[in-house]
Amino acid sequence: MQHPTTTETSPSKMKAQAGYGVAGGGSAGTAVHLSGICYRACAAPAVGNCSSFSPPVTLSLSVPLCPSVPLSLSVQCLLCLVTMDVLVLKEPREGASGPDPYIEALSSHGIKATLIPVLSFEFVSLSTLSEKLFQPEKYGGLIFTSPRAVEALRRCLEGEEDWIQTQKDKWKDKPVYVVGKATAALVQEVGLVPRGEDTGNADKLSTFICEQEDARSRPLLFPCGSIKREVLPTVLKQNGVPLECLMVYQTAKHPHLDNNLNEYFTQQGIPASIAFFSPSGVKFCLKTLQRLSGKGLEKIQFAAIGPTTADALSAEGLPVSCTARKPTAQDLAAAIAEALH
């Protein structure tokens, strides 16, 4: 990361340039923009410094003009706000135009974020899954705990007009249990109705399912990945809820992960925060991050998308600065913004 050079301004030296750029100030009410955050110059702007920079930065700022910036925010926080970088360790959203929702949500808090894919996937057993999707009478419903599992279902149904005409409505009458809004949205895209999206993790979803199902139910079909927690199958088994698991994708380390991390740290330095999205992400990234960060590792704020990922970080001895209240882009961005400020 390149730090700005030391600057020091005073009310008499401040000057606005077309509403952008250099801290300015002439008369009170002049609009000044600092990296996209708008301030109004006043007679006695606050002066502060940020020790995060080397050399330290001293800058005179005035009362925030934009209502999104609290008046109580200190100068040090404002300086950090415009220079913070967050490393987001996740795959980009598939098949969608526009920015990734996590990048967009962090940007709304004035935080620059960079996304680096951690995992690669290979779909397997799709023919078996397709056969089961044509036998809805054998199952009580479906369970999806990841967007990737829904993608497996979508691939099975490509060009299957017969399924749409003869089987889709039969599945629509059955419960489709999901974790998280992203997975729920994909389930809706294939024409099914998700349940349990607000549970947020497999632990709570399993409890929710047990409240709806019993031992007399037909088995729930659970398309899943090669790396999955056993919480949901274990809880359902303990409560007598029939379950049929089918591995439909294999998870591996992304082939370019180490090179991408090296390039990021070389060009941008140590990030203010790193966001993790799965225990697998922690496993595949940790050694490289430790090597690249060195002693700077202790200054990084580690964020987790949910309690399972937070537990994985803690198990590796890394302090978790924040965990998203729910596994959504908005909740994670809000948690990171609060931790950094």
N, C-alpha and C positions, 0 to 999 in steps of 0.2 A: 504494500500500500504506500502511495506517495503522500507524505504529510505536507500541508501547506507551509509556506515560509512564515516566519514571525512577522506579524503585522500589529500595528498599534494605531488607533485612530482617536480623534477627539471630536466634540461637536463642531468645532470651528473648521476642522479639516474634512468633515463628511460631505459627500457630494453624490447625488443620484445621477445615474446615467441611463436614461430611458427606462427606468424601472428595473434594471437588471444589474447584476455584477457587483461592482465595487461598493463596499459599505459607504453610504453617503450620508449626508445630513445637511443640510442647510436649514431651512425653517422646519418647525414642527409640522407633522402631517405629510412629509415627503415619504413616498413609498420606496422601500429598499428591499431587494431580494437577495437572499443568501442561499444558494443551492436549492432554489425552488420554494424556500420558506420566506414569507413576506413580513416585513417589519415596518413600523412607522417611526420615523426619526422624532425625537423629542428633545426638550431643552437639556435634560440631564440623563443621557443614556447610561444604562448599567455597564460597568466595566468588570471584566473577569478574565481568568486565564484557564487553560486546560492543560493539566500536567500530563495528559495522555500523549501529547505530541513531543517530539524531540527535534529541534528545540521547542520550548513551551510557546504556546500561542496566546497573545493578549489581544483582545478585540473589544471595541466598544459596540454594544448593541442597544437597541431601543425597545419600546413596548411592542410586543407582537401584534401585527395587524390581523392575521388570520385567526378566526375563532378556534381552529383546530389545535393551535399552539397555546397551552395554558399560560396565563400571565405569571404563574408562580415558577415556571421552568427557569432554572438557573442558567447563567451564561455558559457554564461548563457543560451542562447537559445539551445546550443548543449546539455548541461546537462539536460535541461528540455525535450529535444526531446527524449532522451533515457529512460525517466521515465514516459512519459505521458500516461495516460489511458483514453480511451473514452468509454462511455457506450452507446451502440446502442440499442435503444428501438424499435425493430421490429421483425417480424416473420422471421425465416430462409427461404431461397428460397426453394420452394417445388420441389421434384423430380429431383434435380440437384446434380451432383457429384462435389467434390472440395469445396473450401472455399466459403462462402457467398461473393458476389461481393463487399459489403460495407466493410467487414472485410479486404478483399484483397486490396481494393483501399486505405484504411487508412494505411495499412501496407506499401504500396509503398511510403508513406510519413514518414515512420519511427514511426508510431503511433500504439500502441497496442490497440486493441478494443475488447470489450466483447459484445456479442449479447444476449439480453433477450427478449423473446416474450411477448408482451403486450396484444394482443387480441386473442380471440378464436372465431371460426366461426361455424355456423350450416347452412347447405344448406336446403332451403325450396322451395316449388313450382316448383320442377324440372320437374314434369310431365306436368305442364302448359307451362313451357318454351319449353319443347320438342314438344308439340303440335304446338306452334307458329313457331318453327324452321322448321316445315313441311308445313308452309303456307307463303312462301316468297313473294307470289303475293300480300299479304295484307300490306306489309311494304316497306318503301322506303330505309331502311338501318338499321344499328345497332349502338348503342353507348355503349362503355365500358370505365368506368372511374377507374377501379381497376382490378388488376390481379385476384382477387377472383371471380369477375363476369365472367371472361373468363373461369375460372375453372368450374363454374357452367355449362356453355355451353359445355365444354369438357366432363363433366360427363353425360350430356344428350345424347351425341353423341357416347358414348362408345358402340361398337358392332352394331351401326346403319349403316350397309352397304347400306341399302336402301337410307338413307339420302345422303350418299357420292355419290351414283350413280345417284340420281334423283334431289336432292335439292342443293347440294354444289355449283355447277356452277351458279345457279340462285342467290345465295347469293353473290358469287364472283363478280357478275356484279353490286352489290349495294355498296354504301359507308359504310365502317365500321369505325366510328370515335372513336379515343382513346386518352387517356391522358398518356403520358410518354412512354419511350422506353421499359420498362419491360412489360407493358400491350401489346404494339405493338408486341413484340417478341412472346408472347403467342398466339395472334391472328394469326400470321403467322404460328405457329405450327399446328393450326387446319385447315390451308389451305385457310384462308381469307386474304384480303389485307387491312392493316390499313391505316388510313389517320389522319392527325392532331397530330401525336405523338410529334412533336416539340412545340406544344402550351404550354405544361408543367402544366397547371392547368385547372380546369373546367370553370373558368371565360373566359380565352382566347379560350378554345375549343368551348364554346357556341357562341362566336363571329364568329369563323371560320365556324361553322355549319350554322349560319344564312346567311353567305356569299354564301353558296353553295345551300341552300334549300329555299323554299318559301311555301306559304299557299296552293299551288296547289299540293305539294308533298304528297305522302302517309306517314302515321305516321312512325316515327323512333322508333324502339323497344329498350328500355333502361333497360336491366337487372341490378339491383342495390342492395345495401345492406340496412339494416334497419336503419343505421345511414348514411345519405347522406345530403350534402348541397343542398339547394333549388335553388342555383344560376342558374344552367343549365336549369332546368325545367322552372324557372321564365323567363329567357331571351328568351328561345325559344317560350314560350307562348306570351310574349310581341311582338315578331316579327312574330307571326302567323304561326310558324313552328309546325306541328302536332307531338305529342310525346305520346308514350305509355310506362309508367313505370311498371316494374314488379319486386317486391322484391324477390331475389333468395337466399339471405343468411342473417342471423342475426348475429350481432356483439355483443360480450360480453367481459368482462374483463377476461383475462387468469386466470384460477384457481390457478396457481402456481406463479403468478406475485409477490405478497408480499413476499413470502418465497424466491424467487429467488433474489429479491432486497436486502432482509436482508442478505442473504448469500454473495452476492457480496460486500456489504459495510463492512461486518465483515471481509472478507478475503482480500479485496483490498483497502478499505478505500474510501475516497471521490474522484471521478474521476475529471480529468481536464476539461472534457467536457461531456455533455449529448446530444445525438441527438434524436430528436423526428420526427415521421413520420406521425402523424395525430392528429387532435384535440381530438379524442377519447383517444389517447395515453397520451396526456396532462391531460385529465380528470381522467383517471384511475391511473396515477402514482403520481400525484402532492403531495398529502398528505403524502404518504409513503416517497417520496424523501425529503420532508421538514423535516419530523421526523428524518430520518436517517442522513441527512446532518447537521442539526442544524445550527449554525452560519456559517458553512463552505459553505452553499448554495450560499452566495454572491460571492464566489470565483470561482464558476463553470461557464464555458462558455456554454451557451445554444445554440444549433444549430437546425435549422428547415429545413426539406426537401423542403418546399415551402412556399409561402406567406400565405396560409390558416392556416397552422400549426404555422407559426410565429405570426399571429394575435391571435391565441388561447393562445400562451405563453404570449404575451403582455397583453391580457385581464386578465390574472392571476397575473399580476404585475411582471413577470419575464423578465429581459432584454435579448433580442435576440442578441447574439454576431455575428451570421452569418446565412444567408439563402442561400441554394444552388441556383446557377443561373438557373439550370435546374434540374428536379428531377431524377438525375442519381447518381450512386455511385461515379463516378469520380468527378463530380461537388461538391457534398457534402463533399467529402474528401479534396478537394482543399480548400474549404471555411473554414473547421475546421482547417486545417493546417495553413492557413493564420491567423486565429483568435488567435490560440495558440502561434504563433511565433511573 
